[in-house]
Amino acid sequence: MKTKYGTAVGAAIFAFILILLPAVAATTVTEREKHDCQTDYHKYCSEYGLGSEALRACMSRNIKKISNACVGALVDAGEMSQTQADKLRQKTKTVKHPTHKKVTHKSSKKKH
């Protein structure tokens, strides 16, 4: 009887850990994120808790304004892929191309 009880308790603890693990992992902030994103966090998203989904959404909304160092830290931490970061940054940028007129230079050689 003890074996069945022990197995049931072990299975329950294991299931609880599997359910709890993603929640704990979601609140983990790397040292690089703390260092490289501190200014950006306080400037744009300080009203959201560290590691929260709301903070992730805020950082994504403000990705264009966030420093390159912070974006790199978010990519390294697995918060987003480099491709996602590049797409978000490109989507929000407006690129203005100056118009250039093609200038042709005539040869200064005189014909004899």
C-alpha positions, 0 to 999 in steps of 0.5 A: 500500500505504501508503494502505491501511495508513494508512487501517486505522491511522486507523480503528483509532485512531478506533474506539479513541477511540470506545470510550475516550471514554465511559470518560473522560467517565464520570470527569469531575467538574465544578467545580460538583460538586467545590465543591457536593458535597464535604461530601456526598461525604465524609459519605456516599460517600468510599469510592468513586472520583470519577466511578465508577458506584459513586459514582453509585449511592451518591449516588442511594441517599443522595439524600434526605440530600444537600444541595440545592446538590449535587443541583443540581450533579448535575443540571447535570452531567447525572448525573441529570435534575431529574425523577429527582432529585425522584422519588428525593427524594419516594420516600424522604420520609415526609410527615406531615400534621397533623390539623386540626380545622375551627374555626367561629367563631360570630358574637358579634352578639346578636339583638334 
